[in-house]
Amino acid sequence: MQSDSPTVGKGTMRMFLSLASINSWIVKTTDIKSAFLQDKEIKRDVYIKPPMDCDIAEGVV
């Protein structure tokens, strides 16, 4: 089971925020407090739907 918590590098974050500023993008964040509370590998399928206003083609990950 993978137990690390990868995070973005400072340079990558600065570049993203610069692009967001240049392109007038809206930047949002979220935190799932219980994301790492699972002590065992999940033995079932987990499905997640993107937000309604997210323009993503069906079947795309």
N, CA, C and O atoms as a GROMACS GRO file, in nm:
protein
  244
    1MET      N    1   0.084  -0.118   0.000
    1MET     CA    2   0.000   0.000   0.000
    1MET      C    3   0.089   0.124   0.000
    1MET      O    4   0.186   0.134   0.076
    2GLN      N    5   0.055   0.217  -0.084
    2GLN     CA    6   0.130   0.342  -0.092
    2GLN      C    7   0.086   0.433   0.023
    2GLN      O    8  -0.033   0.455   0.043
    3SER      N    9   0.182   0.485   0.098
    3SER     CA   10   0.146   0.567   0.214
    3SER      C   11   0.205   0.707   0.210
    3SER      O   12   0.195   0.782   0.308
    4ASP      N   13   0.269   0.743   0.098
    4ASP     CA   14   0.325   0.878   0.091
    4ASP      C   15   0.217   0.979   0.051
    4ASP      O   16   0.109   0.940   0.007
    5SER      N   17   0.247   1.103   0.067
    5SER     CA   18   0.153   1.211   0.034
    5SER      C   19   0.224   1.310  -0.057
    5SER      O   20   0.279   1.410  -0.010
    6PRO      N   21   0.225   1.283  -0.190
    6PRO     CA   22   0.300   1.370  -0.280
    6PRO      C   23   0.244   1.512  -0.284
    6PRO      O   24   0.123   1.534  -0.277
    7THR      N   25   0.334   1.606  -0.295
    7THR     CA   26   0.294   1.747  -0.306
    7THR      C   27   0.367   1.812  -0.422
    7THR      O   28   0.470   1.762  -0.468
    8VAL      N   29   0.314   1.922  -0.469
    8VAL     CA   30   0.373   1.994  -0.581
    8VAL      C   31   0.494   2.074  -0.534
    8VAL      O   32   0.497   2.122  -0.420
    9GLY      N   33   0.593   2.087  -0.621
    9GLY     CA   34   0.712   2.165  -0.588
    9GLY      C   35   0.683   2.315  -0.590
    9GLY      O   36   0.586   2.359  -0.651
   10LYS      N   37   0.767   2.392  -0.522
   10LYS     CA   38   0.747   2.538  -0.515
   10LYS      C   39   0.752   2.602  -0.653
   10LYS      O   40   0.670   2.689  -0.684
   11GLY      N   41   0.847   2.561  -0.737
   11GLY     CA   42   0.859   2.618  -0.871
   11GLY      C   43   0.736   2.590  -0.956
   11GLY      O   44   0.689   2.677  -1.030
   12THR      N   45   0.684   2.468  -0.946
   12THR     CA   46   0.564   2.432  -1.021
   12THR      C   47   0.444   2.514  -0.974
   12THR      O   48   0.365   2.562  -1.055
   13MET      N   49   0.432   2.532  -0.844
   13MET     CA   50   0.321   2.611  -0.790
   13MET      C   51   0.332   2.756  -0.835
   13MET      O   52   0.231   2.817  -0.872
   14ARG      N   53   0.451   2.812  -0.832
   14ARG     CA   54   0.469   2.951  -0.877
   14ARG      C   55   0.434   2.966  -1.024
   14ARG      O   56   0.370   3.064  -1.063
   15MET      N   57   0.475   2.869  -1.106
   15MET     CA   58   0.444   2.876  -1.249
   15MET      C   59   0.293   2.867  -1.271
   15MET      O   60   0.237   2.941  -1.352
   16PHE      N   61   0.227   2.776  -1.201
   16PHE     CA   62   0.082   2.761  -1.213
   16PHE      C   63   0.011   2.890  -1.173
   16PHE      O   64  -0.079   2.936  -1.243
   17LEU      N   65   0.051   2.949  -1.061
   17LEU     CA   66  -0.013   3.072  -1.016
   17LEU      C   67   0.014   3.187  -1.112
   17LEU      O   68  -0.072   3.273  -1.131
   18SER      N   69   0.132   3.190  -1.172
   18SER     CA   70   0.161   3.292  -1.274
   18SER      C   71   0.070   3.275  -1.394
   18SER      O   72   0.014   3.372  -1.444
   19LEU      N   73   0.056   3.152  -1.442
   19LEU     CA   74  -0.034   3.125  -1.555
   19LEU      C   75  -0.178   3.160  -1.520
   19LEU      O   76  -0.250   3.216  -1.602
   20ALA      N   77  -0.218   3.128  -1.400
   20ALA     CA   78  -0.354   3.160  -1.356
   20ALA      C   79  -0.376   3.311  -1.356
   20ALA      O   80  -0.483   3.358  -1.397
   21SER      N   81  -0.278   3.385  -1.312
   21SER     CA   82  -0.289   3.531  -1.308
   21SER      C   83  -0.294   3.589  -1.450
   21SER      O   84  -0.378   3.675  -1.479
   22ILE      N   85  -0.205   3.543  -1.537
   22ILE     CA   86  -0.200   3.592  -1.675
   22ILE      C   87  -0.330   3.563  -1.749
   22ILE      O   88  -0.379   3.647  -1.825
   23ASN      N   89  -0.387   3.444  -1.727
   23ASN     CA   90  -0.507   3.401  -1.799
   23ASN      C   91  -0.638   3.430  -1.725
   23ASN      O   92  -0.745   3.389  -1.770
   24SER      N   93  -0.629   3.501  -1.613
   24SER     CA   94  -0.747   3.534  -1.531
   24SER      C   95  -0.825   3.409  -1.489
   24SER      O   96  -0.948   3.410  -1.484
   25TRP      N   97  -0.750   3.302  -1.460
   25TRP     CA   98  -0.815   3.180  -1.414
   25TRP      C   99  -0.856   3.196  -1.269
   25TRP      O  100  -0.793   3.270  -1.193
   26ILE      N  101  -0.962   3.127  -1.230
   26ILE     CA  102  -1.005   3.123  -1.091
   26ILE      C  103  -0.938   3.001  -1.027
   26ILE      O  104  -0.954   2.889  -1.075
   27VAL      N  105  -0.864   3.023  -0.921
   27VAL     CA  106  -0.793   2.915  -0.853
   27VAL      C  107  -0.870   2.878  -0.728
   27VAL      O  108  -0.901   2.964  -0.645
   28LYS      N  109  -0.901   2.751  -0.714
   28LYS     CA  110  -0.972   2.702  -0.597
   28LYS      C  111  -0.896   2.585  -0.536
   28LYS      O  112  -0.821   2.516  -0.606
   29THR      N  113  -0.914   2.564  -0.409
   29THR     CA  114  -0.851   2.451  -0.341
   29THR      C  115  -0.955   2.377  -0.260
   29THR      O  116  -1.064   2.428  -0.234
   30THR      N  117  -0.922   2.257  -0.222
   30THR     CA  118  -1.008   2.179  -0.134
   30THR      C  119  -0.919   2.089  -0.049
   30THR      O  120  -0.803   2.063  -0.083
   31ASP      N  121  -0.973   2.042   0.059
   31ASP     CA  122  -0.899   1.953   0.146
   31ASP      C  123  -0.994   1.844   0.192
   31ASP      O  124  -1.104   1.873   0.242
   32ILE      N  125  -0.954   1.721   0.177
   32ILE     CA  126  -1.035   1.610   0.226
   32ILE      C  127  -0.966   1.558   0.351
   32ILE      O  128  -0.865   1.488   0.344
   33LYS      N  129  -1.021   1.595   0.465
   33LYS     CA  130  -0.954   1.566   0.592
   33LYS      C  131  -0.938   1.417   0.619
   33LYS      O  132  -0.844   1.376   0.686
   34SER      N  133  -1.029   1.335   0.567
   34SER     CA  134  -1.020   1.192   0.595
   34SER      C  135  -0.954   1.114   0.481
   34SER      O  136  -0.964   0.992   0.476
   35ALA      N  137  -0.886   1.183   0.390
   35ALA     CA  138  -0.827   1.117   0.273
   35ALA      C  139  -0.724   1.011   0.310
   35ALA      O  140  -0.715   0.909   0.241
   36PHE      N  141  -0.650   1.029   0.415
   36PHE     CA  142  -0.544   0.935   0.450
   36PHE      C  143  -0.574   0.858   0.578
   36PHE      O  144  -0.482   0.810   0.645
   37LEU      N  145  -0.702   0.846   0.614
   37LEU     CA  146  -0.738   0.773   0.735
   37LEU      C  147  -0.760   0.624   0.709
   37LEU      O  148  -0.776   0.547   0.803
   38GLN      N  149  -0.761   0.583   0.583
   38GLN     CA  150  -0.777   0.442   0.552
   38GLN      C  151  -0.651   0.367   0.595
   38GLN      O  152  -0.540   0.402   0.554
   39ASP      N  153  -0.669   0.264   0.677
   39ASP     CA  154  -0.551   0.189   0.720
   39ASP      C  155  -0.530   0.063   0.637
   39ASP      O  156  -0.427  -0.002   0.650
   40LYS      N  157  -0.627   0.029   0.552
   40LYS     CA  158  -0.615  -0.089   0.467
   40LYS      C  159  -0.647  -0.051   0.323
   40LYS      O  160  -0.714   0.049   0.298
   41GLU      N  161  -0.598  -0.132   0.230
   41GLU     CA  162  -0.630  -0.109   0.090
   41GLU      C  163  -0.781  -0.129   0.069
   41GLU      O  164  -0.839  -0.224   0.122
   42ILE      N  165  -0.844  -0.040  -0.008
   42ILE     CA  166  -0.987  -0.049  -0.033
   42ILE      C  167  -1.013  -0.165  -0.128
   42ILE      O  168  -0.950  -0.174  -0.233
   43LYS      N  169  -1.104  -0.253  -0.093
   43LYS     CA  170  -1.134  -0.372  -0.172
   43LYS      C  171  -1.260  -0.355  -0.257
   43LYS      O  172  -1.326  -0.454  -0.290
   44ARG      N  173  -1.293  -0.233  -0.292
   44ARG     CA  174  -1.413  -0.207  -0.373
   44ARG      C  175  -1.382  -0.096  -0.472
   44ARG      O  176  -1.286  -0.020  -0.455
   45ASP      N  177  -1.465  -0.086  -0.574
   45ASP     CA  178  -1.450   0.020  -0.672
   45ASP      C  179  -1.497   0.153  -0.613
   45ASP      O  180  -1.596   0.157  -0.541
   46VAL      N  181  -1.427   0.259  -0.645
   46VAL     CA  182  -1.464   0.393  -0.599
   46VAL      C  183  -1.483   0.479  -0.723
   46VAL      O  184  -1.394   0.489  -0.807
   47TYR      N  185  -1.600   0.543  -0.734
   47TYR     CA  186  -1.632   0.627  -0.849
   47TYR      C  187  -1.646   0.771  -0.804
   47TYR      O  188  -1.707   0.800  -0.701
   48ILE      N  189  -1.590   0.862  -0.882
   48ILE     CA  190  -1.596   1.004  -0.851
   48ILE      C  191  -1.645   1.078  -0.973
   48ILE      O  192  -1.597   1.054  -1.084
   49LYS      N  193  -1.741   1.168  -0.954
   49LYS     CA  194  -1.792   1.250  -1.064
   49LYS      C  195  -1.730   1.389  -1.055
   49LYS      O  196  -1.717   1.445  -0.946
   50PRO      N  197  -1.692   1.446  -1.171
   50PRO     CA  198  -1.642   1.584  -1.170
   50PRO      C  199  -1.757   1.681  -1.143
   50PRO      O  200  -1.873   1.644  -1.163
   51PRO      N  201  -1.730   1.802  -1.098
   51PRO     CA  202  -1.836   1.900  -1.075
   51PRO      C  203  -1.917   1.925  -1.202
   51PRO      O  204  -1.865   1.909  -1.313
   52MET      N  205  -2.044   1.963  -1.187
   52MET     CA  206  -2.134   1.984  -1.300
   52MET      C  207  -2.078   2.085  -1.400
   52MET      O  208  -2.094   2.066  -1.520
   53ASP      N  209  -2.014   2.192  -1.354
   53ASP     CA  210  -1.966   2.297  -1.444
   53ASP      C  211  -1.830   2.266  -1.505
   53ASP      O  212  -1.773   2.350  -1.575
   54CYS      N  213  -1.777   2.148  -1.479
   54CYS     CA  214  -1.648   2.108  -1.534
   54CYS      C  215  -1.671   2.048  -1.673
   54CYS      O  216  -1.743   1.948  -1.686
   55ASP      N  217  -1.612   2.106  -1.775
   55ASP     CA  218  -1.633   2.064  -1.913
   55ASP      C  219  -1.533   1.957  -1.952
   55ASP      O  220  -1.431   1.985  -2.016
   56ILE      N  221  -1.563   1.832  -1.912
   56ILE     CA  222  -1.475   1.719  -1.942
   56ILE      C  223  -1.555   1.617  -2.022
   56ILE      O  224  -1.669   1.586  -1.988
   57ALA      N  225  -1.494   1.565  -2.128
   57ALA     CA  226  -1.562   1.464  -2.210
   57ALA      C  227  -1.586   1.338  -2.128
   57ALA      O  228  -1.507   1.303  -2.041
   58GLU      N  229  -1.696   1.269  -2.158
   58GLU     CA  230  -1.730   1.147  -2.087
   58GLU      C  231  -1.626   1.039  -2.116
   58GLU      O  232  -1.581   1.026  -2.229
   59GLY      N  233  -1.588   0.964  -2.015
   59GLY     CA  234  -1.490   0.858  -2.031
   59GLY      C  235  -1.345   0.902  -2.020
   59GLY      O  236  -1.255   0.821  -2.040
   60VAL      N  237  -1.322   1.028  -1.990
   60VAL     CA  238  -1.186   1.081  -1.977
   60VAL      C  239  -1.147   1.084  -1.831
   60VAL      O  240  -1.226   1.125  -1.745
   61VAL      N  241  -1.025   1.041  -1.803
   61VAL     CA  242  -0.977   1.042  -1.665
   61VAL      C  243  -0.887   1.160  -1.646
   61VAL      O  244  -0.834   1.181  -1.536
   0.00000   0.00000   0.00000
